[in-house]
């Protein structure tokens, strides 16, 4: 594991258990989809406001500069590399979910794009009927029946639930690429991942502006949009593709 990932691991190790304990909580109504339940709102709102200001002053301008400077073909290649090298960890997750079909599809996709797609720069597998579908411990926990816990806004990283953030931390530990690849390659993949998140922010500029900067109550608008899309994705296998990207911008690596 690269030194940068070791630092992340040391930082997150005490947090995973805390978030997982919080994820055991359920709304008093007993309805896990109760959008009115927000026990962490007093903590969340000040963090959200700081994140909104950070987006206005730093993240948004950087994303627009990146998107207006880097050609789309290059940005697509960066996304393909990121998606490809997340697959080994996601194959493990599909196994934990008991989804043998997804294990086979993701394994084939990884082999094809790694060997024939220049390490993942080209998405050849998509044209073979094997599109990318992201998963992680969040979906695994959902399949196991672990409740969301409260909605939790993290500084810089943005919205999630206590279960989501536990899953995110564990995704970092469980990704085999960090243990198999050399340090420089891992660091390169971390840079690629960061650039793709910046690209997501660029492509979602109108939606982010509407949610964060033009809503009468941007906290509630973001919370409801995030939770509704996440629950649709987990229960039905699909959500709003733009809002899925929004999860990547503020709640994924």
N, C-alpha and C positions, 0 to 999 in steps of 0.2 A: 504494500500500500504506500502511495506517495506521502511525503511529509505533509502536504496540504490536507489530504484526507485524514491523516492521523490527527491533525489539529481539530478538524471538524468532529471527528469521533470523540475526542476528549471533551470537547465543548458540549456535545449532545448527550453523552452517556447518562448524566444524572437527570436529563429532561425526559427521556423516553418513558421511564417508569412513572414519573409524575403525570404526564399527559395521559398515559394508559389508564391510570387510576381515575383520572377525571372523566375518561371516556365511558366509564361504567355508569355514570349518572344518566338518568333519563328524565324527561319533562314530568312535572307533577301530574299533568293530565293523563299520562300514560301513553300518549300518542307520540311516537318517535318522529313524526313529520310535523309536529307543532311548531310553526314558524314564529309564534309569539314568544316562545321561551328563549330568553337571552340572559342567562345568569351572570355572564361576565361583561355585560354592557358597560358598567362603570369603569372597568379597566380598558375595554376595547375602544371606546369613543376617543379618548385622548391619543391613543396610539394611531387610530385611523386618521385623525386630523393631521398628525405629524407625517404620516405616510402620504396623505394627499398633497401636502406642501412639498414634500420631497419629490413626488411625481411631477408637480408643476415646475419646480426649479431645476431638477437634475434629470430624473429618469425619462420624462417625456422629451425634453430637448435632445438628450443623447440618442434616444431611439429614433427620433426624426432625422437627426444628422446621419446616423448609421444607415437607415433605410434609403435616404436620398443620395447616399454616396456609394454604397455597395450594390452592384447589379443583382437583380433578382435571381439570376442563374447561380450566382455564387452563394446567395443566401439560402436557396433551395438545397444546394449541395451541403452546406453546413447543417441544415436541418436533417438531411438524410443521414449524415454521419452520426449525429446525436441520436436519432431514432434507432439506428442500427446497433450502436454499441450499448444501448439500454436493454437490448433484447435478451442477453444472457441472464440478467437478473429477473426479467419479466417471465422468462421460461420457467424459472424456479417458482415464481408466484402462481403461474397457471397450474403447475404441479400441486402446489399447496391448496389450490382451489378445486382440485380434482377434475380439471378440464383438459383431458388428454388430447382433444382435437386442437385446442389452442397451443398446447405444447408442441405438437407435430408441425403445425403451421408456422409458428414463430421460429422453431429450429430450422425449418427449411428456408424460411425467409432470411435468417441470419447467414446461413451457409451460402445461399445464392448471392446476396448482396455483398458479402465479404469477399467471396472468391471471384465473382464476375463483375461486381459493381465498384471496383477500385476501393475496397475497404468500406464501402457503404456510401460513397459519394453519389453513385447512381442507384436509383431505386428500381432495379430490374424486376424484383419480385412482385412489385405492384402490378406490372403488366402481365404477370403470370397468374393473377387472381389472388395474390397474397398481400393485401394492404396492411399497413401498420395499424395496430390497435394497442394503445397504451394501457398498462395495468400496474399494480403495485400492491403494497401491503394494505392500502386503503380499501381496495376491492377484496382482498383476502379477508380482512377483518369483517367487512360487510357480509361476505359469504359465511363467515363463522358466527355471525349473529352478535358481534360486539357493537354496542350502540355508539352513536356519534360523540356523546358528551356535549359540552357547551361550544358555541361558536367562539373562536379565539383568533384575535388579530395579533400578528407578530410584527415587531418593528422591522421595517424595510420589506420583509417577505409578504406581509399582507394577510388576507383572510384564509381561514381554515376552520376545522373543528379540532377538539382535543384528540380525537381518533386520527384525524388527518395528519396532525403534526407528529404523533407517535409513529404513524406509518412512514412519514417522510424520513424521520430519523433512522428507522430500521431499514428503509430502502438503501440508505447510504452504507450501512454496515453489511448488508446482505448482497450487495452487487459484486459478483465475482471478478469483474473486470479490474476492480481496484487492487485485487490480490494477485492477479495473474500477469497483468501488463506491467511494463517497467514504469518507473516514476515519471520520466519525461513524457511518455505516451499518455499516462493518466492525467498529467497536468494539461496536456494538449486537449484531451477530451473535456476537461473542466472548462477550458477557455471556449471550446466549441459550444458547450452547453450554455454558457453565459451569453455568448453571441446570439444563440437561437432565442433565448428569452428576450433579449433586446429586440430581436426581429419580431417576435410575437407582439411586443408592446407597440412597435411601429405599425404593424398590420391592423392592430385593434385601436388605433388612435381615436377614431370617432366614438367607438363604444366606451372606451376609458374616459374620454372627455365628458360624455353624457353621464356616466355613472358617478365619476369622482368630482367633476368640476361644474356640472350644470344641473345637478339634482338638488331639489329643495332640502332633502335629507340624504346626503351621499352615503352615510353609514348604513342606513336601513336599505337603501337601494342596492348597495353592494352585497350586504348580508343576504337579502332575499334572493337576489340573482344567483349568487354563489351556491346557496343551499339548494335552491330548486333545480339548478342544472346538475349539481353533483348527485342529487338523489335520483334524477331521471336517468343519468348515465349508469348508476349502479343498479337500479331496479329494472331498467328496460334495455340496458346495453348500449344506449346512445343518449346523447344530449345535444345541446346547441353547440355546433362546432366552434363558433366564435367565443362562446363562454368557456368552452374547454380550453381554448388558447389563453383566455383570461386567467384560468386557474394556473396555467404554466407561468404566466407573467408574475403573479403574486404569491403562488403557493407551491412551487415546484422547483427544486434545485437551483 
